[in-house]
Amino acid sequence: MKRSALLFFVFSAVCFFVVAGVSAKEASKQSLGEKLFMKHCSKCHPDGGNVVTVTKTLNPKDREANNVKTEEDIIKLMRNPGPGMVKFGKNVISEKNAKAIAEYILKTFK
Ligand code: HEC
């Protein structure tokens, strides 16, 4: 009886740490894309808008009309943007960070 109580306790503790670990990882992943977006993009794209060219927001309706549909499409634009947008080379935003920003955009602006 005592032993099964101990086993139950250990099992619960393991479950707790697995769940806490996974959600902490999710949260930090989310905040990386968001943090980078705030730093590099939000000046011109506040809340996913576009203060320079109002017809090219980050919302799916505009993006899709302009053929910007996937993470790769967004990363391509950071490397080689249209008129009015600054260029972000790999020295400024690494491939990993560019992916985090693209993920954030696709997930956030609806
Ligand atoms: C200096 C202002 C500025 C900054 C900073 C900026 N953008 Fe842009 N962005 C623009 C402009 C202007 C356009 C429209 C360009 C065009 O006419 O093709 C645009 C277009 C886009 C589009 C295409 C939207 C559509 O509907 O076609 C994406 C995606 C995008 N930007 C992502 C980003 C990301 C990601 C960042 C940060 C890493 C960023 N932008 C930073 C000005 C900016």
Residues whose N, C-alpha, C, O or C-beta is under 5 A from the ligand:
A	BS01	HEC	H40 C41 C44 V52 T53 T55 K56 T57 L58 D62 R63 N66 V68 I74 L77 M78 G82 P83 G84 M85 V86
